[in-house]
């Protein structure tokens, strides 16, 4: 029997989901093919905005394991400070 790989799903706030739809942006499969799962505190950039991974929830369904990532509110790259 062939086990499916880990599925990773990004979850956004309602405002950010609406922005993604209006902008016509497709969220890339950032972690597809990587051996290491994303961690809380990782940052992803989509369409000139960045999102902080605030929480991770492990789930399991009929298909297999699922890692749901909850992204914080979007910030423009210039509005974000690293420190």
JOMO-V788320 format. One record per helix or strand of 2 or more residues. SS is the DSSP state (a for helix, b for strand). FROM is the first residue (numbers start at 1). LEN is the number of residues. If there is no record, write none. Layout:
BEGIN
SS|FROM|LEN ; SS|FROM|LEN
END
This chain:
BEGIN
b|7|5 ; a|14|10 ; b|43|4 ; b|49|12 ; b|65|7 ; b|75|2 ; a|77|3
END
